[in-house]
Amino acid sequence: ISSGWSDAGIIIPWVLYQQTGDTTLIEEYYGQMDAYMSVVNQKGYGPMFGDWLAFSGASTPYLNAVYQIYCTSLMEKMADVLGRDADASKYRDRYSVLKKAFMEKYVDEDGNVLSSTADDLTVSNHGYPVVDNAQTALLWALKLGLYRENAQRDIMIAGLLKNVKNEGGSVRPDYEENTLSVGFLGVNVILPVLTEIGAADVAYDLLLQDALPSWLYSVKNGATTIWERWNSYSTENSFGDSGMNSFNHYSYGAYVEWMFKYMGGITMDEENPGFQDIILQPTVDESGRITFVNSSYNSVYGNIVSNWQAESGKMSVYHAEIPANTRAVLYLEVSEGVARKLAGTQGVTFVGMTTRNEKQTAQFELVSGSYDFRDFKENQVQEQDVKVSQVSLNK
């Protein structure tokens, strides 16, 4: 069994439950998931894959420890959903033991993540360097809260941003600034984690980068599908290692999840899954390179729409459609004065100012309907700038 690969049997039922609110898969396969986790707990994972094809990655034992912690936390949540109190307690206790062991082995007192030296590994299974404070290592430590206190978290964030920005080649001399060094087990978390720590600007820098390694590097070199390797082909050097060089390999396409959940801003409420309770968190490109986003998701309750336009890196128009028999919480980066003016219409309730993804935002509650917000400038928002058309609630 391999961490991140065979763990799909734990992760997929949880994700489907989040997307639909349906517990059928969790109920049907809970026994198998529980048995699988028992094997992982007793024997551990195998030595394969890990941060597959990362140019500067974390050790496979590090990723094994991370995914065991992650899947243990998901099992606790699924046991809670099914009312299996004894199992929830078992997984909660196991999580504490695993986290303690992880912290003792992989995180030093200065906040460094020892994703190479703790396992005495400097080269991965695929021949790339394994390093301490690897992007993937820092990302998962931040995602799972694997630090002792906030000061340590701040050190990890600073290390992650320094690594990604790579100013003047200070961390990765052979690569450009604002480039990736993650492999398969880091690519799905890098943009979400960057956004959640308040660095959405860095996430956009990565999204729009076309130097190696990046998503648009392949596009620049003629790709029409997603490659397995960051450097599967280049116009200068032709094809990469022919022994394993798939040109239709979705893994690196995981960034699309971020585009829906953060860029467009449509995501579920983990405590109330299935999209009857919707969270909208549109995230504008502050640099002004991307000036509009249209996004929609056809949930089990109907089509959810979240579209925005921006001028000079600031939102200027926002449109949302909330299906019948649902409700939404909307987070917008506007001042309290603007928020109160935007809330002066039917169906929109201003809850207050709050922090969302480390940004000061206005929180609104929206009932089913179609909403258009325009002209977000402090002294230009007038009542007529907020246009609302209600969707029939008995559709």
C-alpha positions, 0 to 999 in steps of 0.5 A, a space after each residue: 500500500 502507498 500513501 496517497 494512492 491506496 488512501 483513495 479508499 478513505 478520501 473518496 468516500 469523504 469527498 463524495 459525502 462533502 459534495 452530496 451530503 449522502 452517507 451511503 458510501 461511508 456506510 457501505 464501505 466503513 468496515 473496509 476503511 476501518 480494516 484498511 486503517 488497521 493494516 496501516 497502523 500495524 504495518 505502515 505504508 510501503 516505500 513507493 511513490 510519495 512526493 512523486 516527480 517533485 523537483 525538490 521534494 519531501 521524503 516518502 516516509 514523511 508523506 507516509 506519516 502525513 497521510 496516516 495522520 490525514 486519513 486518521 482524522 477523516 476516519 474520526 469525522 466519518 465515524 462521528 457522522 455515522 454515530 460510531 462514538 467508540 470508533 470516533 474516540 479510537 481514531 481521535 486517540 490515534 490521531 493524538 499519538 501520531 501527531 506527537 510522534 510526527 512532531 518529535 521526529 519531523 519538526 525541530 524547535 526552530 520550526 524547520 520541517 525535517 523532510 529529508 534529514 529525519 529520514 536520512 534521505 536525499 534522493 527520491 525514488 525517481 532520482 530528484 532531490 529530497 530536502 528539508 522544508 520542502 514545499 510539499 512538507 510545509 504545505 501539509 504541516 500547515 494544512 493539518 496543523 502540525 506545529 506546536 504554537 502559532 509562532 512555529 506556524 509563522 516560521 513555516 509560512 515564512 519558509 513556504 513563501 521564501 521557497 515559492 518566491 525563490 528570489 534570485 534563486 535563493 532557495 532553488 538556484 536552478 529555477 525561476 522565481 515563483 515556481 513549483 517544486 511539489 510532486 503528486 502529493 503536494 500539487 493539490 494543496 499548494 494553491 489552497 494552503 497559500 490562499 488560506 494563509 493569506 497569500 492568494 497573490 502568490 497563488 496567482 503568481 504560480 497559476 500564471 507562471 510559465 517557467 519550469 516547473 509550472 502549469 503553463 510551462 507545458 502549455 507554452 511547449 504545446 501541451 493540449 493535455 496534462 503531463 505526468 512530469 513537469 518536464 515531459 517535453 520542451 521545444 529545446 530538449 524534446 522528450 523527457 525520460 521515455 521509460 515513464 512519460 505519460 502525456 495524459 495524466 491528470 494529477 497535476 490538474 488538481 489546481 482546478 479544484 482551487 479555481 472553483 473553490 477559491 478563485 471562483 469561490 464556490 465551496 461546501 460547508 464541511 459541517 453541513 455538506 451537500 451544498 444546501 449550505 453554500 460558502 462563497 469566497 471569491 478571490 480576486 487577483 490583486 495584481 490585475 492580470 485576471 480581470 474576470 472569472 465566471 464559475 458555476 457548479 451543478 450541485 444536487 440542489 441546482 446550479 450555483 453561480 459565482 462570477 466577478 469582475 475586477 478593476 486594478 485588482 479590486 472587485 467591481 462587479 459580483 454576481 451570484 445565483 443561489 438555488 431554491 431551498 438553499 442558503 449561502 454565506 458570502 465573504 467579500 473583501 470590502 469595508 464595513 461601510 460598503 458592506 452596510 450599503 450592499 446589505 440594504 436589499 431584500 435577501 441580503 443580510 450583513 452579519 459583520 466583519 470577519 477574517 476569511 483566509 487571513 483577509 478582513 472580509 464582510 460576511 453576508 447571508 443570502 437566501 435563494 435568489 439571483 444577486 448583482 453587486 456593482 461599484 464597490 468603491 466606498 463613496 460610490 455605492 448607492 441603493 440602485 447599485 445593488 440589484 436583486 431578483 428573487 428565485 421562487 422558493 417553491 421551485 
